[in-house]
Amino acid sequence: MLKSTVDEHEEEPVRWLDSDQHRAWINLAKVLLTLPGALESQLLRDADLTLLGYMILARLSAVPEQTLRMSEIAEMANGSLPRISHAVARLEDRGWVTRRVCTGQGRRFTAATLTDAGRAHLEASAPGHVATVRRLVVEPLGEDFVRLGDAVERIVEVLGLPTTILKP
């Protein structure tokens, strides 16, 4: 991986990862590919919620009036509107979210609102989810956890995602 070649589509030589960077990247890729499934398994087993469903409920719980436009939910989840619409429909079928068509600024849009039942389900689901996050991520990292979060925030910025965290 220490090669320095020029890709036919680029003018600059490829900057290969050194052995430490390669090891770190492979481990990060393993986490990126495995951790969401581990978190979702716990949520499905204990709360009948997907990870995306949990994140939608949590996001709705943290905003004024517990309501967001579907496009805002899609942006938060980095997902397409059809995918988010399907996820919200599943939450709506369970009575955890309601959707309504709204108009504003000359445009129609759909808004999703967290219901009392949705808030109660989120509150009941949160302890198990947080325990899993602690077991899989926080505890193995110890004091490095906050430093990792600070470092990962730089990636979030490069990806063009918001770095502010909404508090409930």
Secondary structure, 3 states (H helix, E strand, C coil): CCCCCECCCCCCECCCCCHHHHHHHHHHHHHHHHHHHHHHHHHHHHHCCCHHHHHHHHHHHCCHHHEEEHHHHHHHHCCCHHHHHHHHHHHHHCCCEEEEEEEECCEEEEEEEECHHHHHHHHHHHHHHHHHHHHHHHHHHCCHHHHHHHHHHHHHHHCCCCCCCCCC
